[in-house]
Amino acid sequence: MYTQGLDQQGDSLKSVDEATRLAAFQKRIDAEDKIEPRDWMPEAYRKTLIRQISQHAHSEIVGMLPEGNWITRAPSLRRKAILLAKVQDEAGHGLYLYSACETLGISRDELIDQLLTGKAKYSSIFNYPTLTWADIGAIGWLVDGAAIMNQIPLCRCSYGPYARAMVRVCKEESFHQRQGFEIMLALSRGNDEQKRMAQDALNRWWWPSLMMFGPSDKDSKHSAQSMAWKIKRFTNDELRQKFVDVTVPQAHFLGLEIPDADCQWNDDTGHWDFGEIDWTEFKEVLAGNGPCNRERLQARQDAHDNGAWVREAARAYAEKQARRNAA
């Protein structure tokens, strides 16, 4: 009886202590302090960051695949060199983000395993095929443009390592977006076939690009808490509208038509209206039923398997150095 009473008292004190810590943590967030790896944080905050940063890292790595497919088929040596540099940048972004995620107490091996087993997601946009060279332009212009819209606010994320990693990522992504727009500009100023390629690429990538911002706010499970913790600064729908407002005039400059009959300027709201997204398609792709889901994951699995000897060699070298140091 007395033991039970002591246990209950201990639980009560623990609950009070936890509430005090949570209040102090939120106060730091509200004051725009950066949370660092050794600082106390709620377990839910840590898990939210692991989910978001790992998904971001996986997206950078998987995102190399649809573009890497065109390195050997780029139409000129200049285009090849630029695309090689871009794909290399994406690999670097993945490494920055995996490193930031590891500061939260999860290993790189765990992160990779979650990707390969399907437990962790990556951006749905990378499950679509790149059919023509114009797709490389559309990816740079639309996909990287959407990424920038989403990632610039992350430079002010409340978690320090993530915010600092995003500064360099956003600078490099801005070049990627310009590269894509420049390809689309060249095609739209070219012959009739090139113009058709540009329009076809826009037709196929427009809606998946809008899906990149995630589900609508009414269906988003994590947005409210992420914004309270200042991991995110804008809702999915706010970012989507910003992207549409910026991109539609760019399409008009290129002489291309947005593939949406409902896309028109609204004087009352001061924004571009756009039609309803096919959320069924979005959910199907997320569930693993997109055009290239299996191909993308198989490519990552093959790369992981083929790189096993490198990891084994690195591990053996580290063990050898440790023995020498110990001696």
C-alpha positions as CSV (number, residue, x, y, z in Angstrom):
1,M,0.0,0.0,0.0
2,Y,2.8,2.4,1.0
3,T,4.8,1.5,-2.1
4,Q,1.9,2.3,-4.3
5,G,1.5,5.6,-2.7
6,L,5.2,6.5,-3.2
7,D,4.9,5.4,-6.9
8,Q,1.9,7.6,-7.4
9,Q,3.7,10.6,-5.8
10,G,6.8,9.9,-8.0
11,D,4.6,9.9,-11.2
12,S,3.0,13.1,-10.1
13,L,6.4,14.8,-9.5
14,K,7.6,13.5,-12.9
15,S,4.5,14.9,-14.6
16,V,5.0,18.3,-13.1
17,D,8.7,18.3,-14.1
18,E,7.8,17.3,-17.6
19,A,5.2,20.0,-17.9
20,T,7.8,22.6,-16.6
21,R,10.3,21.4,-19.2
22,L,7.8,21.6,-22.0
23,A,6.8,25.1,-21.0
24,A,10.5,26.2,-20.9
25,F,11.1,24.5,-24.3
26,Q,8.2,26.3,-26.0
27,K,9.3,29.6,-24.5
28,R,12.7,29.1,-26.2
29,I,10.9,28.3,-29.5
30,D,8.7,31.4,-29.2
31,A,11.8,33.5,-28.5
32,E,13.4,32.2,-31.8
33,D,16.2,30.4,-30.0
34,K,17.8,27.6,-31.9
35,I,17.6,24.1,-30.4
36,E,20.9,22.3,-30.5
37,P,21.6,18.5,-30.3
38,R,22.6,18.5,-26.7
39,D,19.6,20.6,-25.5
40,W,16.6,18.9,-23.9
41,M,13.7,18.4,-26.4
42,P,10.4,16.6,-26.3
43,E,10.6,13.1,-27.7
44,A,7.8,14.1,-30.2
45,Y,9.9,17.0,-31.4
46,R,12.8,14.7,-32.0
47,K,10.7,12.2,-33.9
48,T,9.1,14.9,-36.0
49,L,12.5,16.2,-37.0
50,I,13.8,12.7,-37.8
51,R,10.8,12.0,-40.0
52,Q,11.0,15.3,-41.9
53,I,14.8,15.5,-42.3
54,S,15.2,11.9,-43.3
55,Q,12.4,12.2,-45.8
56,H,14.2,15.3,-47.2
57,A,17.5,13.5,-47.3
58,H,16.0,10.5,-49.1
59,S,14.3,12.8,-51.6
60,E,17.7,14.4,-52.5
61,I,19.3,11.0,-53.0
62,V,16.4,9.4,-55.0
63,G,16.0,12.6,-56.9
64,M,19.4,12.0,-58.5
65,L,17.9,9.0,-60.4
66,P,15.5,10.7,-62.9
67,E,18.1,13.3,-63.8
68,G,21.1,10.9,-63.9
69,N,19.2,9.0,-66.5
70,W,19.9,11.9,-69.0
71,I,23.6,12.6,-68.2
72,T,24.8,10.4,-71.1
73,R,22.1,11.8,-73.4
74,A,22.4,15.5,-72.8
75,P,22.3,17.4,-76.1
76,S,25.7,19.1,-75.7
77,L,28.9,18.9,-73.6
78,R,27.9,22.1,-71.8
79,R,24.5,20.6,-70.8
80,K,26.3,17.4,-69.7
81,A,28.7,19.3,-67.5
82,I,25.9,21.4,-65.9
83,L,23.7,18.3,-65.3
84,L,26.7,16.4,-63.8
85,A,27.3,19.3,-61.4
86,K,23.6,19.4,-60.4
87,V,23.4,15.7,-59.7
88,Q,26.6,16.0,-57.6
89,D,25.0,18.9,-55.7
90,E,22.0,16.7,-54.9
91,A,24.3,14.0,-53.5
92,G,25.9,16.6,-51.3
93,H,22.5,17.8,-50.1
94,G,21.6,14.3,-49.0
95,L,24.9,14.0,-47.1
96,Y,24.3,17.3,-45.3
97,L,20.8,16.2,-44.3
98,Y,21.7,12.7,-43.2
99,S,24.4,14.3,-41.0
100,A,21.9,16.7,-39.5
101,C,19.5,13.8,-38.8
102,E,22.2,11.8,-37.1
103,T,22.6,14.6,-34.5
104,L,19.1,13.5,-33.3
105,G,20.4,10.1,-32.1
106,I,19.7,7.9,-35.1
107,S,22.4,6.2,-37.2
108,R,22.9,6.5,-41.0
109,D,22.4,2.7,-41.3
110,E,19.0,3.0,-39.6
111,L,18.0,5.8,-42.0
112,I,19.0,3.9,-45.1
113,D,17.3,0.8,-43.8
114,Q,14.0,2.8,-43.3
115,L,14.2,4.0,-46.9
116,L,15.0,0.6,-48.5
117,T,12.2,-1.2,-46.5
118,G,9.7,1.5,-47.4
119,K,9.2,2.6,-43.8
120,A,10.4,6.1,-44.6
121,K,9.0,8.1,-47.5
122,Y,10.6,10.4,-50.1
123,S,9.0,13.1,-52.2
124,S,6.3,11.6,-54.5
125,I,7.6,13.8,-57.5
126,F,10.6,11.4,-58.1
127,N,8.3,8.5,-58.9
128,Y,7.6,10.0,-62.4
129,P,9.6,9.1,-65.5
130,T,11.8,11.6,-67.5
131,L,10.7,10.9,-71.0
132,T,12.5,13.7,-72.9
133,W,15.3,16.3,-72.4
134,A,12.5,18.8,-71.7
135,D,11.7,16.9,-68.6
136,I,15.2,17.9,-67.2
137,G,14.2,21.5,-67.8
138,A,10.8,21.0,-66.2
139,I,12.4,19.4,-63.1
140,G,14.8,22.2,-62.6
141,W,12.1,24.9,-63.2
142,L,9.1,23.4,-61.4
143,V,10.4,20.7,-59.0
144,D,13.4,22.7,-57.8
145,G,11.3,25.8,-57.8
146,A,8.8,24.1,-55.5
147,A,11.6,22.8,-53.4
148,I,13.0,26.3,-52.9
149,M,9.6,27.7,-52.0
150,N,9.4,25.0,-49.3
151,Q,13.0,25.1,-48.1
152,I,13.8,28.8,-47.8
153,P,11.6,29.0,-44.6
154,L,13.5,26.0,-43.3
155,C,16.6,28.2,-43.0
156,R,14.8,29.6,-40.0
157,C,13.8,26.2,-38.6
158,S,14.0,26.0,-34.8
159,Y,16.5,23.1,-35.0
160,G,19.9,24.5,-35.5
161,P,21.7,21.8,-37.5
162,Y,18.8,21.6,-40.0
163,A,18.5,25.3,-40.4
164,R,22.3,25.7,-41.0
165,A,22.3,22.9,-43.6
166,M,19.5,24.5,-45.5
167,V,21.4,27.7,-46.1
168,R,23.8,26.1,-48.5
169,V,21.2,23.8,-49.9
170,C,18.9,26.7,-50.9
171,K,21.8,28.6,-52.5
172,E,22.6,25.6,-54.7
173,E,18.9,24.9,-55.4
174,S,18.5,28.4,-56.8
175,F,21.1,27.6,-59.5
176,H,19.3,24.4,-60.3
177,Q,16.0,26.3,-60.8
178,R,17.7,28.8,-63.1
179,Q,19.3,25.9,-65.1
180,G,15.9,24.3,-65.6
181,F,14.2,27.6,-66.6
182,E,17.1,28.3,-69.1
183,I,16.5,24.9,-70.7
184,M,12.7,25.6,-71.0
185,L,13.5,29.1,-72.4
186,A,15.8,27.6,-75.1
187,L,13.1,25.0,-76.0
188,S,10.3,27.6,-76.1
189,R,12.3,29.8,-78.4
190,G,13.2,26.9,-80.6
191,N,11.4,25.1,-83.5
192,D,7.9,23.8,-83.3
193,E,9.0,20.3,-82.1
194,Q,11.0,21.8,-79.3
195,K,8.1,24.0,-78.2
196,R,5.9,20.9,-78.2
197,M,8.4,19.1,-76.0
198,A,8.4,22.0,-73.5
199,Q,4.6,22.1,-73.4
200,D,4.4,18.4,-73.0
201,A,6.9,18.4,-70.1
202,L,4.9,21.2,-68.4
203,N,1.7,19.2,-68.9
204,R,3.1,16.2,-67.2
205,W,5.0,17.8,-64.3
206,W,2.6,20.6,-63.3
207,W,0.3,18.7,-61.1
208,P,2.9,16.4,-59.5
209,S,4.8,19.6,-58.6
210,L,1.8,21.0,-56.8
211,M,1.5,17.7,-54.9
212,M,5.1,18.2,-53.6
213,F,3.8,20.5,-50.9
214,G,1.9,17.7,-49.3
215,P,-1.8,17.2,-48.5
216,S,-4.2,20.1,-48.1
217,D,-4.1,21.8,-44.7
218,K,-7.4,20.1,-43.7
219,D,-5.9,16.7,-44.2
220,S,-2.3,17.4,-42.9
221,K,-1.6,15.5,-39.7
222,H,1.6,17.3,-38.7
223,S,1.5,20.9,-39.9
224,A,-0.1,22.5,-36.8
225,Q,2.4,21.0,-34.4
226,S,5.3,21.6,-36.7
227,M,4.4,25.2,-37.0
228,A,3.9,25.6,-33.2
229,W,7.5,24.2,-32.8
230,K,8.6,26.5,-35.7
231,I,10.0,23.6,-37.7
232,K,7.7,24.8,-40.5
233,R,6.8,28.5,-41.0
234,F,4.0,28.2,-43.5
235,T,1.2,25.7,-44.1
236,N,1.2,23.3,-47.2
237,D,-1.6,25.3,-48.9
238,E,0.2,28.7,-48.2
239,L,3.4,27.4,-49.9
240,R,1.4,25.9,-52.8
241,Q,-0.3,29.2,-53.4
242,K,3.0,31.1,-53.3
243,F,4.5,28.6,-55.9
244,V,1.5,29.0,-58.2
245,D,1.6,32.8,-58.0
246,V,5.3,32.9,-58.9
247,T,5.3,30.2,-61.6
248,V,2.2,31.0,-63.7
249,P,3.7,34.4,-64.9
250,Q,7.0,32.5,-65.7
251,A,5.0,30.0,-67.9
252,H,3.4,32.9,-69.7
253,F,6.8,34.5,-70.3
254,L,7.9,31.2,-71.9
255,G,4.8,31.2,-74.1
256,L,3.5,28.0,-72.4
257,E,0.0,27.2,-71.2
258,I,-0.7,26.0,-67.7
259,P,-2.6,22.7,-68.0
260,D,-5.4,23.8,-65.8
261,A,-8.7,25.3,-67.2
262,D,-9.3,26.9,-63.7
263,C,-6.0,28.7,-63.7
264,Q,-6.9,32.4,-63.8
265,W,-6.1,35.6,-62.0
266,N,-8.4,36.6,-59.2
267,D,-8.7,40.3,-58.5
268,D,-10.5,39.8,-55.3
269,T,-7.8,37.6,-53.7
270,G,-4.8,39.0,-55.5
271,H,-3.7,35.4,-56.3
272,W,-3.9,32.9,-59.2
273,D,-6.7,30.5,-58.8
274,F,-6.1,26.8,-59.7
275,G,-8.1,23.6,-60.0
276,E,-8.5,20.7,-57.5
277,I,-5.5,18.4,-57.2
278,D,-6.1,14.7,-57.9
279,W,-5.4,13.6,-54.3
280,T,-6.2,9.9,-55.3
281,E,-3.2,9.9,-57.5
282,F,-1.1,11.5,-54.8
283,K,-2.1,8.8,-52.3
284,E,-1.5,6.1,-54.8
285,V,2.1,7.3,-55.5
286,L,2.8,7.6,-51.8
287,A,1.5,4.1,-51.3
288,G,4.1,2.8,-53.8
289,N,1.9,2.5,-56.9
290,G,3.4,5.4,-58.9
291,P,4.9,4.9,-62.4
292,C,8.5,4.4,-61.1
293,N,8.2,3.6,-57.4
294,R,9.6,0.1,-57.7
295,E,12.3,1.1,-60.1
296,R,13.5,3.9,-57.9
297,L,13.7,1.7,-54.7
298,Q,15.4,-1.1,-56.7
299,A,18.0,1.3,-58.0
300,R,18.8,2.4,-54.4
301,Q,18.8,-1.2,-53.2
302,D,21.2,-2.2,-56.0
303,A,23.5,0.8,-55.2
304,H,23.5,-0.2,-51.5
305,D,24.3,-3.8,-52.3
306,N,27.0,-2.9,-54.8
307,G,28.6,-0.5,-52.2
308,A,28.8,-3.2,-49.5
309,W,32.5,-3.8,-50.2
310,V,33.3,-0.1,-49.7
311,R,31.6,-0.1,-46.3
312,E,33.4,-3.3,-45.3
313,A,36.8,-1.9,-46.3
314,A,36.1,1.4,-44.4
315,R,35.1,-0.6,-41.3
316,A,38.2,-2.8,-41.5
317,Y,40.4,0.2,-41.9
318,A,38.8,1.9,-38.9
319,E,39.3,-1.2,-36.8
320,K,42.9,-1.4,-37.9
321,Q,43.6,2.2,-37.0
322,A,41.9,1.7,-33.6
323,R,44.2,-1.3,-32.8
324,R,47.3,0.8,-33.8
325,N,46.2,3.7,-31.6
326,A,45.5,1.3,-28.7
327,A,49.0,-0.2,-29.1
